């Protein structure tokens, strides 16, 4: 999938007829929205409904959305829409009454939402980076790194994969460098 900068993708989505850009947006941000809603305490049977409602609101609001990075992060805007969607359902307010207001990009969120947002963003970006780089790794490098991430010792990995410990160390260092570069790239592109 071709990656556009967040600003470029947001600009393309302003043309609501651009289905490819919308599908790319959904592919990138849907997992993040899902986790935010899940962490708001929504029952697992209702999460998908809230994700869909959040995406519908994004679809409606993005054509008029003006991204101003100095005012706050785009993911805060997404988190805020998700929170409004959940709160409106819980309070049984008419969706239209709250969400017809212009949803400005917040300069800050409540501490609990900001903490959830930042934590889940780091997890989201790390998983996306791993998905993006693992095909470029050798099988041993991938297996070494996955084993180290779950806490397996160098001795155990060395015996199990029948490779020297220094090879594990080299694989770890190279993989960490690739992960770091990919995380930085994704942070720049997705915010």
C-alpha positions, 0 to 999 in steps of 0.5 A: 500500500502506498503511504501518503503523509497524513496531510496529503491523505487528509487533503485527498479525503476532503474530496468525499468521492475519493474512495481509495483515499478513504479506504487508506485512511480506514486501513491506517486509523481504524485499528487505533480507533478500535483500541481507543473505544475498547479502552473507554470501557465499551462492552466488546459486543458494542465496540464495532458499532462505535468504531463504525459510528466514529468512522461515519462522523470522520467521513462527515467531518473530514471534508471541512476539517482544517488540520493545524498541527500547532493546535494539537495532534490529529490522533487527539481529534480522532480520540475526541470523536471516539469519546463523543460517540461513546458518551453520546450513546451512554447518555442517550443524547441525539447524535446530531445535537452533540456532533453537529457542532464543529469538532475543533482539534483539541489542544489537550485531552482529559488526562485519562484519555490522553494517557490512553491515546498516547499509550495505544498510539505507541503500541499501534505504531510499533505493531505497524512498524513490525508488520512493515519491516518483518518481510525484509528480515531474514528468518533467523533475524525475525525469529530472534527478535520475536523471541527476545520481545517475549523475554526468551534468553539468548542461551535459549534462543541459541540452542533452539535455533542452533545459532551463536549468541553473537549472531542473535546480538547482531540480528537484534541490533539490526532489527532494532535499527530498522524498527527505529527508522520505520517507527520514525517514518510512521510517526512523521506520516501518521502523526 
